[in-house]
Amino acid sequence: MKVNFDQGYSYQQNFGMAIHSNINVNKIIKSRIKNSSELELLNKIIDKQANNPRIDITLMANPDNKSLSANIYTKSNNSDDRFFEQHSENLFSKIFGGGVVGFIKKMGKIADKANDKFAKKDLNYDDIFA
């Protein structure tokens, strides 16, 4: 995983094609990852989401700079294929939800589910059953 801490930009894409963050998010993640297995899991999540063709995730630092929020949304501006959800970490998810990596993993699952929904819409049944 490559994380770019260049402070020349206020908003940067640091993780991959589908997960966006900024320097404040990177600081939170870095401070809350406890061991190498969490880092490896985070890297797998990032790699998987980089291949998500329709859905992006933007991670944001909450005002307390200790927890994260996420926007999950479609890349396309097509009005038929719009998806948007917003989620925030809370005390329960921090303690029992697997921490920061668990939160990002959950956001990835939501993005994957939304992507699968749109992939089914893309199937052309007329061509298959003609």
mmCIF file of the C-alpha atoms, coordinates in Angstrom:
data_MODEL
# 
_entry.id   MODEL 
# 
loop_
_atom_site.group_PDB 
_atom_site.id 
_atom_site.type_symbol 
_atom_site.label_atom_id 
_atom_site.label_alt_id 
_atom_site.label_comp_id 
_atom_site.label_asym_id 
_atom_site.label_entity_id 
_atom_site.label_seq_id 
_atom_site.pdbx_PDB_ins_code 
_atom_site.Cartn_x 
_atom_site.Cartn_y 
_atom_site.Cartn_z 
_atom_site.occupancy 
_atom_site.B_iso_or_equiv 
_atom_site.pdbx_formal_charge 
_atom_site.auth_seq_id 
_atom_site.auth_comp_id 
_atom_site.auth_asym_id 
_atom_site.auth_atom_id 
_atom_site.pdbx_PDB_model_num 
ATOM 1   C CA . MET A 1 1   ? 0.000   0.000   0.000   1.00 0.00 ? 1   MET A CA 1 
ATOM 2   C CA . LYS A 1 2   ? 1.327   3.382   -0.920  1.00 0.00 ? 2   LYS A CA 1 
ATOM 3   C CA . VAL A 1 3   ? 0.078   6.369   1.024   1.00 0.00 ? 3   VAL A CA 1 
ATOM 4   C CA . ASN A 1 4   ? 1.072   9.798   -0.167  1.00 0.00 ? 4   ASN A CA 1 
ATOM 5   C CA . PHE A 1 5   ? 1.418   12.388  2.613   1.00 0.00 ? 5   PHE A CA 1 
ATOM 6   C CA . ASP A 1 6   ? 2.206   15.309  0.295   1.00 0.00 ? 6   ASP A CA 1 
ATOM 7   C CA . GLN A 1 7   ? 0.552   18.341  1.876   1.00 0.00 ? 7   GLN A CA 1 
ATOM 8   C CA . GLY A 1 8   ? 0.492   20.318  -1.380  1.00 0.00 ? 8   GLY A CA 1 
ATOM 9   C CA . TYR A 1 9   ? -3.152  19.397  -1.953  1.00 0.00 ? 9   TYR A CA 1 
ATOM 10  C CA . SER A 1 10  ? -6.093  19.735  0.403   1.00 0.00 ? 10  SER A CA 1 
ATOM 11  C CA . TYR A 1 11  ? -7.798  16.689  -1.134  1.00 0.00 ? 11  TYR A CA 1 
ATOM 12  C CA . GLN A 1 12  ? -5.963  13.762  -2.626  1.00 0.00 ? 12  GLN A CA 1 
ATOM 13  C CA . GLN A 1 13  ? -6.700  10.298  -3.799  1.00 0.00 ? 13  GLN A CA 1 
ATOM 14  C CA . ASN A 1 14  ? -4.271  8.242   -1.771  1.00 0.00 ? 14  ASN A CA 1 
ATOM 15  C CA . PHE A 1 15  ? -5.404  4.655   -1.774  1.00 0.00 ? 15  PHE A CA 1 
ATOM 16  C CA . GLY A 1 16  ? -6.662  3.451   -5.084  1.00 0.00 ? 16  GLY A CA 1 
ATOM 17  C CA . MET A 1 17  ? -9.160  4.118   -7.772  1.00 0.00 ? 17  MET A CA 1 
ATOM 18  C CA . ALA A 1 18  ? -12.172 3.561   -5.536  1.00 0.00 ? 18  ALA A CA 1 
ATOM 19  C CA . ILE A 1 19  ? -11.140 4.720   -2.054  1.00 0.00 ? 19  ILE A CA 1 
ATOM 20  C CA . HIS A 1 20  ? -10.347 8.397   -1.600  1.00 0.00 ? 20  HIS A CA 1 
ATOM 21  C CA . SER A 1 21  ? -8.932  10.049  1.503   1.00 0.00 ? 21  SER A CA 1 
ATOM 22  C CA . ASN A 1 22  ? -6.981  13.050  2.699   1.00 0.00 ? 22  ASN A CA 1 
ATOM 23  C CA . ILE A 1 23  ? -4.118  13.674  5.095   1.00 0.00 ? 23  ILE A CA 1 
ATOM 24  C CA . ASN A 1 24  ? -6.374  13.831  8.179   1.00 0.00 ? 24  ASN A CA 1 
ATOM 25  C CA . VAL A 1 25  ? -7.897  10.443  7.357   1.00 0.00 ? 25  VAL A CA 1 
ATOM 26  C CA . ASN A 1 26  ? -4.451  8.963   6.802   1.00 0.00 ? 26  ASN A CA 1 
ATOM 27  C CA . LYS A 1 27  ? -3.331  10.196  10.235  1.00 0.00 ? 27  LYS A CA 1 
ATOM 28  C CA . ILE A 1 28  ? -6.355  8.594   11.912  1.00 0.00 ? 28  ILE A CA 1 
ATOM 29  C CA . ILE A 1 29  ? -5.834  5.294   10.113  1.00 0.00 ? 29  ILE A CA 1 
ATOM 30  C CA . LYS A 1 30  ? -2.120  5.276   10.848  1.00 0.00 ? 30  LYS A CA 1 
ATOM 31  C CA . SER A 1 31  ? -2.676  5.973   14.551  1.00 0.00 ? 31  SER A CA 1 
ATOM 32  C CA . ARG A 1 32  ? -5.334  3.271   14.934  1.00 0.00 ? 32  ARG A CA 1 
ATOM 33  C CA . ILE A 1 33  ? -3.775  0.347   13.085  1.00 0.00 ? 33  ILE A CA 1 
ATOM 34  C CA . LYS A 1 34  ? -2.412  -1.945  15.769  1.00 0.00 ? 34  LYS A CA 1 
ATOM 35  C CA . ASN A 1 35  ? -0.491  -4.653  13.941  1.00 0.00 ? 35  ASN A CA 1 
ATOM 36  C CA . SER A 1 36  ? 0.728   -5.919  10.586  1.00 0.00 ? 36  SER A CA 1 
ATOM 37  C CA . SER A 1 37  ? -2.261  -8.233  10.073  1.00 0.00 ? 37  SER A CA 1 
ATOM 38  C CA . GLU A 1 38  ? -4.610  -5.214  10.183  1.00 0.00 ? 38  GLU A CA 1 
ATOM 39  C CA . LEU A 1 39  ? -2.374  -3.434  7.702   1.00 0.00 ? 39  LEU A CA 1 
ATOM 40  C CA . GLU A 1 40  ? -2.437  -6.463  5.384   1.00 0.00 ? 40  GLU A CA 1 
ATOM 41  C CA . LEU A 1 41  ? -6.239  -6.655  5.616   1.00 0.00 ? 41  LEU A CA 1 
ATOM 42  C CA . LEU A 1 42  ? -6.500  -2.940  4.848   1.00 0.00 ? 42  LEU A CA 1 
ATOM 43  C CA . ASN A 1 43  ? -4.253  -3.417  1.833   1.00 0.00 ? 43  ASN A CA 1 
ATOM 44  C CA . LYS A 1 44  ? -6.500  -6.256  0.544   1.00 0.00 ? 44  LYS A CA 1 
ATOM 45  C CA . ILE A 1 45  ? -9.612  -4.100  0.979   1.00 0.00 ? 45  ILE A CA 1 
ATOM 46  C CA . ILE A 1 46  ? -7.967  -1.235  -0.903  1.00 0.00 ? 46  ILE A CA 1 
ATOM 47  C CA . ASP A 1 47  ? -6.851  -3.520  -3.736  1.00 0.00 ? 47  ASP A CA 1 
ATOM 48  C CA . LYS A 1 48  ? -10.323 -5.027  -4.053  1.00 0.00 ? 48  LYS A CA 1 
ATOM 49  C CA . GLN A 1 49  ? -12.036 -1.634  -4.099  1.00 0.00 ? 49  GLN A CA 1 
ATOM 50  C CA . ALA A 1 50  ? -9.571  -0.341  -6.688  1.00 0.00 ? 50  ALA A CA 1 
ATOM 51  C CA . ASN A 1 51  ? -11.216 -2.821  -9.066  1.00 0.00 ? 51  ASN A CA 1 
ATOM 52  C CA . ASN A 1 52  ? -14.780 -1.683  -8.327  1.00 0.00 ? 52  ASN A CA 1 
ATOM 53  C CA . PRO A 1 53  ? -15.867 -0.176  -11.655 1.00 0.00 ? 53  PRO A CA 1 
ATOM 54  C CA . ARG A 1 54  ? -18.983 1.715   -10.541 1.00 0.00 ? 54  ARG A CA 1 
ATOM 55  C CA . ILE A 1 55  ? -18.733 2.713   -6.877  1.00 0.00 ? 55  ILE A CA 1 
ATOM 56  C CA . ASP A 1 56  ? -16.292 5.011   -5.057  1.00 0.00 ? 56  ASP A CA 1 
ATOM 57  C CA . ILE A 1 57  ? -15.730 5.504   -1.336  1.00 0.00 ? 57  ILE A CA 1 
ATOM 58  C CA . THR A 1 58  ? -14.559 8.798   0.119   1.00 0.00 ? 58  THR A CA 1 
ATOM 59  C CA . LEU A 1 59  ? -13.254 8.619   3.673   1.00 0.00 ? 59  LEU A CA 1 
ATOM 60  C CA . MET A 1 60  ? -13.400 11.778  5.786   1.00 0.00 ? 60  MET A CA 1 
ATOM 61  C CA . ALA A 1 61  ? -12.203 12.685  9.264   1.00 0.00 ? 61  ALA A CA 1 
ATOM 62  C CA . ASN A 1 62  ? -14.977 13.648  11.672  1.00 0.00 ? 62  ASN A CA 1 
ATOM 63  C CA . PRO A 1 63  ? -14.579 16.986  13.475  1.00 0.00 ? 63  PRO A CA 1 
ATOM 64  C CA . ASP A 1 64  ? -13.085 15.230  16.504  1.00 0.00 ? 64  ASP A CA 1 
ATOM 65  C CA . ASN A 1 65  ? -10.220 13.964  14.265  1.00 0.00 ? 65  ASN A CA 1 
ATOM 66  C CA . LYS A 1 66  ? -10.490 10.587  15.994  1.00 0.00 ? 66  LYS A CA 1 
ATOM 67  C CA . SER A 1 67  ? -13.155 8.858   13.924  1.00 0.00 ? 67  SER A CA 1 
ATOM 68  C CA . LEU A 1 68  ? -14.095 8.446   10.284  1.00 0.00 ? 68  LEU A CA 1 
ATOM 69  C CA . SER A 1 69  ? -17.089 9.006   8.064   1.00 0.00 ? 69  SER A CA 1 
ATOM 70  C CA . ALA A 1 70  ? -17.575 7.638   4.581   1.00 0.00 ? 70  ALA A CA 1 
ATOM 71  C CA . ASN A 1 71  ? -19.560 8.562   1.512   1.00 0.00 ? 71  ASN A CA 1 
ATOM 72  C CA . ILE A 1 72  ? -20.262 5.670   -0.836  1.00 0.00 ? 72  ILE A CA 1 
ATOM 73  C CA . TYR A 1 73  ? -21.477 6.748   -4.259  1.00 0.00 ? 73  TYR A CA 1 
ATOM 74  C CA . THR A 1 74  ? -21.647 5.932   -7.945  1.00 0.00 ? 74  THR A CA 1 
ATOM 75  C CA . LYS A 1 75  ? -18.985 7.272   -10.267 1.00 0.00 ? 75  LYS A CA 1 
ATOM 76  C CA . SER A 1 76  ? -21.509 7.778   -13.054 1.00 0.00 ? 76  SER A CA 1 
ATOM 77  C CA . ASN A 1 77  ? -23.724 10.838  -13.348 1.00 0.00 ? 77  ASN A CA 1 
ATOM 78  C CA . ASN A 1 78  ? -26.408 8.767   -15.081 1.00 0.00 ? 78  ASN A CA 1 
ATOM 79  C CA . SER A 1 79  ? -29.671 9.470   -13.261 1.00 0.00 ? 79  SER A CA 1 
ATOM 80  C CA . ASP A 1 80  ? -30.802 5.827   -13.581 1.00 0.00 ? 80  ASP A CA 1 
ATOM 81  C CA . ASP A 1 81  ? -27.712 4.492   -11.839 1.00 0.00 ? 81  ASP A CA 1 
ATOM 82  C CA . ARG A 1 82  ? -27.356 6.738   -8.805  1.00 0.00 ? 82  ARG A CA 1 
ATOM 83  C CA . PHE A 1 83  ? -26.308 5.426   -5.420  1.00 0.00 ? 83  PHE A CA 1 
ATOM 84  C CA . PHE A 1 84  ? -25.306 7.367   -2.315  1.00 0.00 ? 84  PHE A CA 1 
ATOM 85  C CA . GLU A 1 85  ? -24.935 6.360   1.322   1.00 0.00 ? 85  GLU A CA 1 
ATOM 86  C CA . GLN A 1 86  ? -23.196 8.096   4.200   1.00 0.00 ? 86  GLN A CA 1 
ATOM 87  C CA . HIS A 1 87  ? -21.868 6.287   7.283   1.00 0.00 ? 87  HIS A CA 1 
ATOM 88  C CA . SER A 1 88  ? -19.956 7.323   10.398  1.00 0.00 ? 88  SER A CA 1 
ATOM 89  C CA . GLU A 1 89  ? -18.010 5.423   12.986  1.00 0.00 ? 89  GLU A CA 1 
ATOM 90  C CA . ASN A 1 90  ? -19.480 5.428   16.436  1.00 0.00 ? 90  ASN A CA 1 
ATOM 91  C CA . LEU A 1 91  ? -18.331 4.094   19.795  1.00 0.00 ? 91  LEU A CA 1 
ATOM 92  C CA . PHE A 1 92  ? -19.996 0.723   19.201  1.00 0.00 ? 92  PHE A CA 1 
ATOM 93  C CA . SER A 1 93  ? -18.370 0.241   15.790  1.00 0.00 ? 93  SER A CA 1 
ATOM 94  C CA . LYS A 1 94  ? -14.980 1.342   17.140  1.00 0.00 ? 94  LYS A CA 1 
ATOM 95  C CA . ILE A 1 95  ? -15.074 -1.224  19.953  1.00 0.00 ? 95  ILE A CA 1 
ATOM 96  C CA . PHE A 1 96  ? -16.993 -4.151  18.441  1.00 0.00 ? 96  PHE A CA 1 
ATOM 97  C CA . GLY A 1 97  ? -16.801 -3.467  14.712  1.00 0.00 ? 97  GLY A CA 1 
ATOM 98  C CA . GLY A 1 98  ? -13.157 -4.248  14.159  1.00 0.00 ? 98  GLY A CA 1 
ATOM 99  C CA . GLY A 1 99  ? -11.811 -0.732  14.553  1.00 0.00 ? 99  GLY A CA 1 
ATOM 100 C CA . VAL A 1 100 ? -10.828 1.448   11.650  1.00 0.00 ? 100 VAL A CA 1 
ATOM 101 C CA . VAL A 1 101 ? -10.094 -1.503  9.359   1.00 0.00 ? 101 VAL A CA 1 
ATOM 102 C CA . GLY A 1 102 ? -13.446 -3.064  10.221  1.00 0.00 ? 102 GLY A CA 1 
ATOM 103 C CA . PHE A 1 103 ? -15.189 0.188   9.342   1.00 0.00 ? 103 PHE A CA 1 
ATOM 104 C CA . ILE A 1 104 ? -13.430 0.415   5.969   1.00 0.00 ? 104 ILE A CA 1 
ATOM 105 C CA . LYS A 1 105 ? -14.178 -3.274  5.332   1.00 0.00 ? 105 LYS A CA 1 
ATOM 106 C CA . LYS A 1 106 ? -17.879 -2.643  6.021   1.00 0.00 ? 106 LYS A CA 1 
ATOM 107 C CA . MET A 1 107 ? -17.858 0.304   3.598   1.00 0.00 ? 107 MET A CA 1 
ATOM 108 C CA . GLY A 1 108 ? -16.238 -1.951  0.998   1.00 0.00 ? 108 GLY A CA 1 
ATOM 109 C CA . LYS A 1 109 ? -18.983 -4.553  1.432   1.00 0.00 ? 109 LYS A CA 1 
ATOM 110 C CA . ILE A 1 110 ? -21.646 -1.882  0.906   1.00 0.00 ? 110 ILE A CA 1 
ATOM 111 C CA . ALA A 1 111 ? -19.826 -0.692  -2.235  1.00 0.00 ? 111 ALA A CA 1 
ATOM 112 C CA . ASP A 1 112 ? -19.549 -4.273  -3.543  1.00 0.00 ? 112 ASP A CA 1 
ATOM 113 C CA . LYS A 1 113 ? -23.247 -4.901  -2.944  1.00 0.00 ? 113 LYS A CA 1 
ATOM 114 C CA . ALA A 1 114 ? -24.196 -1.704  -4.791  1.00 0.00 ? 114 ALA A CA 1 
ATOM 115 C CA . ASN A 1 115 ? -21.853 -2.601  -7.647  1.00 0.00 ? 115 ASN A CA 1 
ATOM 116 C CA . ASP A 1 116 ? -23.462 -6.053  -7.939  1.00 0.00 ? 116 ASP A CA 1 
ATOM 117 C CA . LYS A 1 117 ? -26.910 -4.445  -8.070  1.00 0.00 ? 117 LYS A CA 1 
ATOM 118 C CA . PHE A 1 118 ? -25.879 -2.247  -10.993 1.00 0.00 ? 118 PHE A CA 1 
ATOM 119 C CA . ALA A 1 119 ? -24.103 -5.144  -12.724 1.00 0.00 ? 119 ALA A CA 1 
ATOM 120 C CA . LYS A 1 120 ? -27.402 -7.065  -12.775 1.00 0.00 ? 120 LYS A CA 1 
ATOM 121 C CA . LYS A 1 121 ? -29.095 -4.057  -14.375 1.00 0.00 ? 121 LYS A CA 1 
ATOM 122 C CA . ASP A 1 122 ? -26.451 -4.071  -17.114 1.00 0.00 ? 122 ASP A CA 1 
ATOM 123 C CA . LEU A 1 123 ? -27.360 -7.592  -18.220 1.00 0.00 ? 123 LEU A CA 1 
ATOM 124 C CA . ASN A 1 124 ? -29.192 -7.579  -21.524 1.00 0.00 ? 124 ASN A CA 1 
ATOM 125 C CA . TYR A 1 125 ? -31.790 -10.326 -21.127 1.00 0.00 ? 125 TYR A CA 1 
ATOM 126 C CA . ASP A 1 126 ? -33.146 -9.766  -24.644 1.00 0.00 ? 126 ASP A CA 1 
ATOM 127 C CA . ASP A 1 127 ? -29.832 -10.793 -26.166 1.00 0.00 ? 127 ASP A CA 1 
ATOM 128 C CA . ILE A 1 128 ? -29.579 -13.879 -23.958 1.00 0.00 ? 128 ILE A CA 1 
ATOM 129 C CA . PHE A 1 129 ? -33.123 -15.177 -24.465 1.00 0.00 ? 129 PHE A CA 1 
ATOM 130 C CA . ALA A 1 130 ? -33.611 -14.150 -28.125 1.00 0.00 ? 130 ALA A CA 1 
# 
